[in-house]
Amino acid sequence: MDDKNLMENILLLEKGVCDLLLHGTIESPTGTVHQTFSMALNDALGMQDTTYSKMAAKGWYPSEQADQNKVDTVKQKFSAQ
């Protein structure tokens, strides 16, 4: 397995962990449990961001600039509602 595939797998795993921790935070029965899940979620989001940043820097997770006309159209659509 090359580095790119390894990083993609790590990123997918981190995203899955973030999803689980988000649900744990939302469904927490007590303040202490909520705080614990919330702190773990913030840590996991930080790890996910670090992995994404490293992949983007190597060109392994390219992103495109959004077309400003499309952004403006969506803004207008939802601000009218």
mmCIF file of the C-alpha atoms, coordinates in Angstrom:
data_MODEL
# 
_entry.id   MODEL 
# 
loop_
_atom_site.group_PDB 
_atom_site.id 
_atom_site.type_symbol 
_atom_site.label_atom_id 
_atom_site.label_alt_id 
_atom_site.label_comp_id 
_atom_site.label_asym_id 
_atom_site.label_entity_id 
_atom_site.label_seq_id 
_atom_site.pdbx_PDB_ins_code 
_atom_site.Cartn_x 
_atom_site.Cartn_y 
_atom_site.Cartn_z 
_atom_site.occupancy 
_atom_site.B_iso_or_equiv 
_atom_site.pdbx_formal_charge 
_atom_site.auth_seq_id 
_atom_site.auth_comp_id 
_atom_site.auth_asym_id 
_atom_site.auth_atom_id 
_atom_site.pdbx_PDB_model_num 
ATOM 1  C CA . MET A 1 1  ? 0.000   0.000  0.000  1.00 0.00 ? 1  MET A CA 1 
ATOM 2  C CA . ASP A 1 2  ? 1.439   3.372  -0.955 1.00 0.00 ? 2  ASP A CA 1 
ATOM 3  C CA . ASP A 1 3  ? 1.387   6.509  1.202  1.00 0.00 ? 3  ASP A CA 1 
ATOM 4  C CA . LYS A 1 4  ? -1.566  8.049  -0.635 1.00 0.00 ? 4  LYS A CA 1 
ATOM 5  C CA . ASN A 1 5  ? -3.770  5.001  -0.056 1.00 0.00 ? 5  ASN A CA 1 
ATOM 6  C CA . LEU A 1 6  ? -2.674  4.802  3.551  1.00 0.00 ? 6  LEU A CA 1 
ATOM 7  C CA . MET A 1 7  ? -3.570  8.460  4.131  1.00 0.00 ? 7  MET A CA 1 
ATOM 8  C CA . GLU A 1 8  ? -6.932  7.997  2.381  1.00 0.00 ? 8  GLU A CA 1 
ATOM 9  C CA . ASN A 1 9  ? -7.694  5.059  4.673  1.00 0.00 ? 9  ASN A CA 1 
ATOM 10 C CA . ILE A 1 10 ? -6.678  7.044  7.751  1.00 0.00 ? 10 ILE A CA 1 
ATOM 11 C CA . LEU A 1 11 ? -8.860  9.968  6.662  1.00 0.00 ? 11 LEU A CA 1 
ATOM 12 C CA . LEU A 1 12 ? -11.868 7.699  6.116  1.00 0.00 ? 12 LEU A CA 1 
ATOM 13 C CA . LEU A 1 13 ? -11.335 6.132  9.531  1.00 0.00 ? 13 LEU A CA 1 
ATOM 14 C CA . GLU A 1 14 ? -11.066 9.544  11.172 1.00 0.00 ? 14 GLU A CA 1 
ATOM 15 C CA . LYS A 1 15 ? -14.276 10.690 9.471  1.00 0.00 ? 15 LYS A CA 1 
ATOM 16 C CA . GLY A 1 16 ? -16.045 7.595  10.788 1.00 0.00 ? 16 GLY A CA 1 
ATOM 17 C CA . VAL A 1 17 ? -14.780 8.262  14.296 1.00 0.00 ? 17 VAL A CA 1 
ATOM 18 C CA . CYS A 1 18 ? -15.988 11.877 14.075 1.00 0.00 ? 18 CYS A CA 1 
ATOM 19 C CA . ASP A 1 19 ? -19.426 10.649 13.015 1.00 0.00 ? 19 ASP A CA 1 
ATOM 20 C CA . LEU A 1 20 ? -19.644 8.260  15.964 1.00 0.00 ? 20 LEU A CA 1 
ATOM 21 C CA . LEU A 1 21 ? -18.443 10.879 18.428 1.00 0.00 ? 21 LEU A CA 1 
ATOM 22 C CA . LEU A 1 22 ? -20.900 13.445 17.070 1.00 0.00 ? 22 LEU A CA 1 
ATOM 23 C CA . HIS A 1 23 ? -23.779 11.054 17.669 1.00 0.00 ? 23 HIS A CA 1 
ATOM 24 C CA . GLY A 1 24 ? -22.417 10.247 21.114 1.00 0.00 ? 24 GLY A CA 1 
ATOM 25 C CA . THR A 1 25 ? -22.302 13.960 21.909 1.00 0.00 ? 25 THR A CA 1 
ATOM 26 C CA . ILE A 1 26 ? -25.843 14.541 20.674 1.00 0.00 ? 26 ILE A CA 1 
ATOM 27 C CA . GLU A 1 27 ? -27.279 11.542 22.508 1.00 0.00 ? 27 GLU A CA 1 
ATOM 28 C CA . SER A 1 28 ? -25.394 12.042 25.789 1.00 0.00 ? 28 SER A CA 1 
ATOM 29 C CA . PRO A 1 29 ? -27.649 11.456 28.801 1.00 0.00 ? 29 PRO A CA 1 
ATOM 30 C CA . THR A 1 30 ? -25.667 13.652 31.230 1.00 0.00 ? 30 THR A CA 1 
ATOM 31 C CA . GLY A 1 31 ? -23.531 16.745 31.124 1.00 0.00 ? 31 GLY A CA 1 
ATOM 32 C CA . THR A 1 32 ? -20.389 14.841 32.040 1.00 0.00 ? 32 THR A CA 1 
ATOM 33 C CA . VAL A 1 33 ? -20.866 12.292 29.269 1.00 0.00 ? 33 VAL A CA 1 
ATOM 34 C CA . HIS A 1 34 ? -21.708 15.091 26.823 1.00 0.00 ? 34 HIS A CA 1 
ATOM 35 C CA . GLN A 1 35 ? -18.553 16.989 27.759 1.00 0.00 ? 35 GLN A CA 1 
ATOM 36 C CA . THR A 1 36 ? -16.399 13.873 27.392 1.00 0.00 ? 36 THR A CA 1 
ATOM 37 C CA . PHE A 1 37 ? -17.796 13.059 23.951 1.00 0.00 ? 37 PHE A CA 1 
ATOM 38 C CA . SER A 1 38 ? -17.522 16.695 22.907 1.00 0.00 ? 38 SER A CA 1 
ATOM 39 C CA . MET A 1 39 ? -13.851 16.899 23.887 1.00 0.00 ? 39 MET A CA 1 
ATOM 40 C CA . ALA A 1 40 ? -13.111 13.634 22.094 1.00 0.00 ? 40 ALA A CA 1 
ATOM 41 C CA . LEU A 1 41 ? -14.957 14.942 19.014 1.00 0.00 ? 41 LEU A CA 1 
ATOM 42 C CA . ASN A 1 42 ? -12.886 18.130 18.992 1.00 0.00 ? 42 ASN A CA 1 
ATOM 43 C CA . ASP A 1 43 ? -9.683  16.088 19.234 1.00 0.00 ? 43 ASP A CA 1 
ATOM 44 C CA . ALA A 1 44 ? -10.815 13.804 16.400 1.00 0.00 ? 44 ALA A CA 1 
ATOM 45 C CA . LEU A 1 45 ? -11.767 16.788 14.224 1.00 0.00 ? 45 LEU A CA 1 
ATOM 46 C CA . GLY A 1 46 ? -8.290  18.203 14.789 1.00 0.00 ? 46 GLY A CA 1 
ATOM 47 C CA . MET A 1 47 ? -6.696  14.921 13.693 1.00 0.00 ? 47 MET A CA 1 
ATOM 48 C CA . GLN A 1 48 ? -8.959  14.779 10.650 1.00 0.00 ? 48 GLN A CA 1 
ATOM 49 C CA . ASP A 1 49 ? -8.009  18.345 9.714  1.00 0.00 ? 49 ASP A CA 1 
ATOM 50 C CA . THR A 1 50 ? -4.298  17.583 10.079 1.00 0.00 ? 50 THR A CA 1 
ATOM 51 C CA . THR A 1 51 ? -4.591  14.518 7.853  1.00 0.00 ? 51 THR A CA 1 
ATOM 52 C CA . TYR A 1 52 ? -6.614  16.447 5.268  1.00 0.00 ? 52 TYR A CA 1 
ATOM 53 C CA . SER A 1 53 ? -4.086  19.308 5.267  1.00 0.00 ? 53 SER A CA 1 
ATOM 54 C CA . LYS A 1 54 ? -1.175  16.930 4.695  1.00 0.00 ? 54 LYS A CA 1 
ATOM 55 C CA . MET A 1 55 ? -3.034  15.215 1.857  1.00 0.00 ? 55 MET A CA 1 
ATOM 56 C CA . ALA A 1 56 ? -4.006  18.534 0.260  1.00 0.00 ? 56 ALA A CA 1 
ATOM 57 C CA . ALA A 1 57 ? -0.407  19.782 0.486  1.00 0.00 ? 57 ALA A CA 1 
ATOM 58 C CA . LYS A 1 58 ? 0.746   16.734 -1.477 1.00 0.00 ? 58 LYS A CA 1 
ATOM 59 C CA . GLY A 1 59 ? -2.038  17.167 -4.052 1.00 0.00 ? 59 GLY A CA 1 
ATOM 60 C CA . TRP A 1 60 ? -3.764  13.963 -2.902 1.00 0.00 ? 60 TRP A CA 1 
ATOM 61 C CA . TYR A 1 61 ? -7.024  15.714 -1.985 1.00 0.00 ? 61 TYR A CA 1 
ATOM 62 C CA . PRO A 1 62 ? -7.560  18.363 -4.621 1.00 0.00 ? 62 PRO A CA 1 
ATOM 63 C CA . SER A 1 63 ? -10.356 20.862 -4.220 1.00 0.00 ? 63 SER A CA 1 
ATOM 64 C CA . GLU A 1 64 ? -11.867 23.300 -6.653 1.00 0.00 ? 64 GLU A CA 1 
ATOM 65 C CA . GLN A 1 65 ? -12.757 26.922 -6.092 1.00 0.00 ? 65 GLN A CA 1 
ATOM 66 C CA . ALA A 1 66 ? -16.533 27.364 -6.092 1.00 0.00 ? 66 ALA A CA 1 
ATOM 67 C CA . ASP A 1 67 ? -17.909 29.463 -8.939 1.00 0.00 ? 67 ASP A CA 1 
ATOM 68 C CA . GLN A 1 68 ? -18.958 32.761 -7.343 1.00 0.00 ? 68 GLN A CA 1 
ATOM 69 C CA . ASN A 1 69 ? -22.064 33.015 -9.548 1.00 0.00 ? 69 ASN A CA 1 
ATOM 70 C CA . LYS A 1 70 ? -23.292 29.653 -8.240 1.00 0.00 ? 70 LYS A CA 1 
ATOM 71 C CA . VAL A 1 71 ? -22.588 30.703 -4.659 1.00 0.00 ? 71 VAL A CA 1 
ATOM 72 C CA . ASP A 1 72 ? -24.528 33.929 -5.152 1.00 0.00 ? 72 ASP A CA 1 
ATOM 73 C CA . THR A 1 73 ? -27.445 32.021 -6.716 1.00 0.00 ? 73 THR A CA 1 
ATOM 74 C CA . VAL A 1 74 ? -27.677 29.684 -3.730 1.00 0.00 ? 74 VAL A CA 1 
ATOM 75 C CA . LYS A 1 75 ? -27.434 32.624 -1.299 1.00 0.00 ? 75 LYS A CA 1 
ATOM 76 C CA . GLN A 1 76 ? -30.279 34.400 -3.055 1.00 0.00 ? 76 GLN A CA 1 
ATOM 77 C CA . LYS A 1 77 ? -32.399 31.256 -3.137 1.00 0.00 ? 77 LYS A CA 1 
ATOM 78 C CA . PHE A 1 78 ? -32.138 30.654 0.607  1.00 0.00 ? 78 PHE A CA 1 
ATOM 79 C CA . SER A 1 79 ? -32.255 34.270 1.746  1.00 0.00 ? 79 SER A CA 1 
ATOM 80 C CA . ALA A 1 80 ? -35.585 34.658 -0.071 1.00 0.00 ? 80 ALA A CA 1 
ATOM 81 C CA . GLN A 1 81 ? -37.202 31.903 1.990  1.00 0.00 ? 81 GLN A CA 1 
# 
